[in-house]
């Protein structure tokens, strides 16, 4: 039998999850020679250190006189005068450690009258008599339960904390090489990336300038006309920018509360415009059209190379209509697109599962490709007027609760 404390997660798996999330953070960074590595190391170290729990002295409230219904050994109920003392036990450190089971642990139960909050444990001690010894015994039992497995927990997280700085430095150095290779590739295909656009820097205004036209392929017409396509590598990078920006906005309610679709759209557009200095000599930079969509256009004929549409979740029917609207923007090119769905309701996981199931009923649905993230899914669709023309569509969900 397991207690109600130190039993929700395996501490080993919890530390591994920290490792994976740290790597995800680093993989989002655009590190260049101008990046101040030491500052970045300190910020990442602060964020991903697993802080041990340090319990502080309990703080009792003034006793409150009241009555409670009691029951004797014969099952008879009666009113008993009691004293309720509300106790706060502050603590420093990572609250999740109270849920983690170390490799060696003791089964313990926290008093049901006590609750673990983000920085304190609170609860009520009920006394039938104002006896300091009885109070101290009760509070010592609670504190003892909280401390029971902490030595084992702290011993197990110590190696992680001790080696964290070296792990971060090694990972950043590796990431720097990956980014340099990607930037070199994107330069060669005619789409320059602003190397300062990472999570820790405020992007500067970009001076737009012409660069070579996008990669092209020949059409099937008799004239064998060259038509531009958006390379998969660029498309994947754009999707990552949209996902990362939305994930950052989720953590800052002041950015999304009370905002409309077009307001949120402009935040994403800002980061796209800042990341890509320009597109091509015959293409335009990212721009907006109408209320909610983001476009990357081929200026020679005005057709769309990339379209992203922003919609609040308003049920299955509206979700499918949003897909109709998005696919209606596209042309008979190798078009790539994204639908960003903003969820302002509770239980977002349930609504996302509903959307995943409902999209299969869309007449243009071809097949599911893969989950790029928990809330970013790749699909293959067809054009409404051409069942043979395949379209890549990314559906990305963000939770912006009211």
GIWOLIN-V187778 format. One line per field, one symbol per residue. ss: DSSP state (~ for helix, > for strand, _ for the rest). Layout:
# GIWOLIN-V187778
ss: ???
This chain:
# GIWOLIN-V187778
ss: ____>___>>~~~~~~~~~~~~~~~~~_________~~~~~~~~~~~~_____>>>>>>>___>>>>>>>>_____>>>>>>>>>>>>>>>>__~~~~~>>______>_____>>>___>>>>>>>>____~~~~~~~~~~~~~~~~__~~~~~~~~~~~~~~~~~~~~~~~~~~~~~~~~~~~~~~~____>______________________>>>_______>>>___~~~~~~~~~~~~~~~~~~~__~~~~____~~~~~~~~~~~~~~~>______>___>>>___>>>>>>____>>>>>>>>>>___~~~~~~~~~~~~~_______>>>>>>>>____~~~~~~~~~~~~~~___>>>>>>>>>__>>>>>>>>__>>>>>>>>>>>>>>___
